[in-house]
Amino acid sequence: MELKDLTQAMDRFVTAKGWYQPDSPRPQTLKNLAASLCIEAAEVLELFQWSEQAPDSPALAGELADVTLYLLQLARVAHIDLEAAVLDKLRVNYQREWDGTPPAERDLDVEED
């Protein structure tokens, strides 16, 4: 399944729950979605709290899925093509240096649809 398909599936879910309605208990605003994304990311971190061991795979998978769904929804509501944004950022990062590491020798090699 592609990113656009996941976004559409998430959109169908949000629509089915009525969360796009003006009187929704979970209004899909940029602020609310950004906060929810951060909260879910913290829940990923919580799985590692007090342990250096990898957390239970199903629990981690569930939290990562929550993070992904909020990220997709935030991008959708903000009218951001997340796939294009990720590819653009990777192209920029190929040219960056971190801690003395030189830029990558080649640019991002992706197939464009």
Secondary structure by P-SEA (a helix, b strand, c coil): ccaaaaaaaaaaaaaaaccccccccccccaaaaaaaaaaaaaaaaaaaccccccccaaaaaaaaaaaaaaaaaaaaaaccaaaaaaaaaaaaaaaccccccccccccbbbbcc
